[in-house]
Amino acid sequence: MTDLQKEILRLKEAKNAMVLAHFYQDLELQQVADFVGDSFEMAKRAAAADAQLLIICGVKFMAESAKLLSPNKKVLLPRQDAGCIMADMIEPHHVRELRAAHPDAAVMCYVNSSAAVKAECDVCCTSSSALTIARALDAQKIIFVPDKNLGAYVASQVPEKEFVFFDGYCPIHHHITLETVEKVRAKLPDALLLVHPECRPDVVSAADFVGSTSQLINRVLQGDELTYVIGTETTVVELLRNNAPGKIIYALSPTMVCTNMRKTSVEDLHYALDKEVYEVSLPDSEAAGAQRALQAMLTLGAAPSTR
């Protein structure tokens, strides 16, 4: 552990602060975090913590989610320019336009979106809870925003409902094609292919396992297979190689790198923690609606699945 990492640990204890890092953050940040997980699990852990100072190592919508579930705590985002390309594709007026065109539909919003967009929606979801929530929603027609690829995966698993999609996507996952999969299959015919549902539908259909980042990680750690190909951000491959040294882990593509996720450095974390700067705040009008959508997710996400 470096001297700067040790100083971060000292500051955390002195300030009763909690550092939460997403799986896609650099491993040196994960090493000093109190919790490493997916975006919504980070927010839930932050809300349950005793710490009143929370530092989110991730991107803007993750820090907003933490603030929404911890409105009375101080939430910091060490890099204010760490955004999400998919979240930036959609604005509140897009949701209102879709509602006007489909007044009989409920609006389901992936958590990878801004608080302003969440405030226009009926319920949020994560990649791991999307199927449960879609089935539990008291609506036969669902507008799914902003990720059309995750939406298509949900629709394929919930055929009894009608779906309308916004034309958004995660560029890191969306640029992977079936041709990429076929080339990797030819080189590694015995490997198990695991992909995130943010990938294109034909890539998802070609995979051996589809799941959220946490689900992908757990499948490898708990699996009996020797060789795996991982179709998500390449930091997950690094993480798995560290945590599953007896297994052989490949990236589906070395280009699956989220530059926004890689913006936050240990130096950025140290500065934000030391100076307590870059606090996240939300207008009351946005916060109330977004909190309602997140609470609906917690309620419906706990509902028993019908499949």
Salt bridges, closest charged atoms under 4 A:
GLU7 OE2 - ARG10 NH2 2.67
ASP26 OD1 - ARG262 NH1 3.81
ASP34 OD1 - LYS12 NZ 3.06
GLU41 OE1 - LYS44 NZ 3.50
GLU41 OE2 - ARG45 NE 3.27
ASP81 OD1 - ARG79 NE 2.89
ASP81 OD2 - LYS263 NZ 3.90
GLU91 OE1 - HIS93 NE2 3.54
GLU97 OE2 - HIS93 ND1 3.06
ASP104 OD1 - LYS141 NZ 3.76
GLU120 OE2 - ARG96 NH1 2.86
ASP122 OD1 - ARG99 NH2 3.03
GLU160 OE1 - ARG307 NH2 2.80
ASP167 OD1 - LYS148 NZ 2.64
GLU179 OE2 - LYS183 NZ 3.53
GLU198 OE1 - HIS173 ND1 3.11
ASP208 OD2 - ARG185 NH1 2.99
GLU225 OE2 - ARG219 NH2 2.93
GLU233 OE2 - ARG262 NE 3.29
GLU238 OE2 - ARG262 NH2 3.92
ASP268 OD2 - ARG79 NH1 3.35
ASP274 OD2 - LYS275 NZ 3.89
GLU276 OE2 - LYS15 NZ 2.88
GLU276 OE1 - LYS74 NZ 3.24
